Amino acid sequence: MDQSNIVAMFEMMDSSNKGTISFVQYKEALNTLGLCTADEVLKDDGHGITLDKFKQEVCIYPASLQAFAKKF
């Protein structure tokens, strides 16, 4: 998944062009991408998720998963 795919996914969720998505949308996107499980605890700070934060988090998770997979 490259940056343009991440931006496109965010823009689909931000249909009102507010510049943020809800925490629920964020968690569901990570779940859909297979980057977290439905029961994984993620901290909701009460603020909307911006595109920058979304890109940062989506890019962090694959590296973590790849590091985990290398152990096995």
C-alpha positions, 0 to 999 in steps of 0.5 A: 500500500502506497501513500496515494492508497492511504490518502484515498482511503482517508478521503473516502472516510472523510466524506464531509471534508472535515479533515478528520475521521472518527476514532471508530472509522480509524480503528475499523480501517486498521481492522479492515487492512489487517493491521489490528484485531477487533479486540485490540485496545487502541487509545482514543484521545477524544480528538479526530484522526487527521490524515497525517496521523492516519498515514503515520499509524498505517505506516507504523503497523506494517513495520511492526508486523514485518518485525514480528513475522521475522521472529517466526 
